[in-house]
Amino acid sequence: MTKLYSQKDSKSLIQDIGSIFEEGKKQAYKIVNNILVETYREIGKRIVEFEQKGKITSQYGSKLLINLSKELSPYGKGFSRSNLTYMYFI
């Protein structure tokens, strides 16, 4: 029985496959990150529009973000008041 490939070729193939896989992961992370940024921007836009109720500015000192943080907790940990504040100002 003869070997179809040498050990050197095998290492090269493994490195090549590893490089392809790592590049694919990087691209996936970038795509997911872009989608998350757009999602957070849209959430912030909706909060601003809701709070302003069609006016140019909103009422100062509103507890909207605190209440939203509590109400959005079923969707995950990413909706703390501070995270909502960041979304609000994106």
N, C-alpha and C positions, 0 to 999 in steps of 0.2 A: 504494500500500500504506500503510495507516495503522497507527500504533502502538496496541497494545491497552492499554498502560499507560505512565505517565509515568516518567521517571527518578526522580522523588521517590517515587512509589509503589514502585518497584523497591528503593530503599534501605530503605524502611520494611519491605518484605517480607523482605529479607535480614537486617535487624536482628531482626525477629520470629522468623525461623527460627533465627538464631544464639542468641537468648535461650532458645528452646525446647530447642535442642541442649545448651547449657550447663547448664540446669536438669536435664535428663535425666542428664548426666554426674555432676552433684553427687549426685543420688539414687542412681545406680549405685554411686558411691564409698561412700556411707553404708551401703548394703545390704551390699556386699562387706566393708567394715570391721566391721560387726556380725557377719557370719558368721565372719570371721577371729578376732574376740575370743572368740566362743563356741567355736570350734574349739580355740584355745589354752587356754581354760579347761578344756575336756574333756580335752585332752592332759595338762595339769597335774594334774587330778583323777586320771587313770589312773596317773600317775607316783607321786603320793602314796599311792594305794591299794596299788600294787605294793610300794613301799618299806616301808610300814607293815605289810604282811602281816596286816591285821586288828587290829593293835595301835593304841593311842591315839597313840603317838609312834613315830618311826622311829629307826634306828640312826644316831648322829651320825657324820659323816665318811664316809658312804658314797660310793663312786666311781660310783654309778649314773648321775649326770648326765653325767659325762665319757664313760663307756662308751656311753650312749645317743646322745650327740652324734656319736660316731664311727659308730655303727651306722645312724643316721638320715641320714647325709650323702647317700645316693642320692636322698633326697626334696627336697633343696635346701639352700641356705645358711642357712635360718632356724632351724636346729637346733643352734646353737652352745651351749656349756655355759651361757653367760650368758643366752641366750634361753630355754633350758629352765628356768633358775632363775626367770626372770620368770613363765613359765607355771606353774611349781610354786607360786608365791605369789599367783596371781591369785585 
